[in-house]
Amino acid sequence: MQELGNAINDSLSDSDRIAEAIGEIKQAGYDVFLVLEATIGFNKRDENEEAEEAGETEARPETKRVFESTGKIKFTNQDQRFLRALKIAVDEDLK
């Protein structure tokens, strides 16, 4: 996973298009802060999944996922404006 992160970072650092765009922003008198977030997930395949990929399909029971809330979230005014812009309602008691 670290190697993948390094490869992404290197490709962004070596990008002439990104460097050019940042240069134009700096020439316009702005400081530039570039923060990118990537979510990379890994799931170990089990034997049943490997058999399905090989064409050996065997019915297996569906597993039901259960999600449980464990706490409250505090939204800032900026968070609320962002969510409203996306047409997402926020319950008043969550503020």
Secondary structure as UniProt FT lines:
FT   HELIX           2..13
FT   HELIX           16..27
FT   TURN            28..29
FT   HELIX           47..53
FT   TURN            54..55
FT   HELIX           77..85
FT   TURN            86..87
FT   HELIX           92..94
//
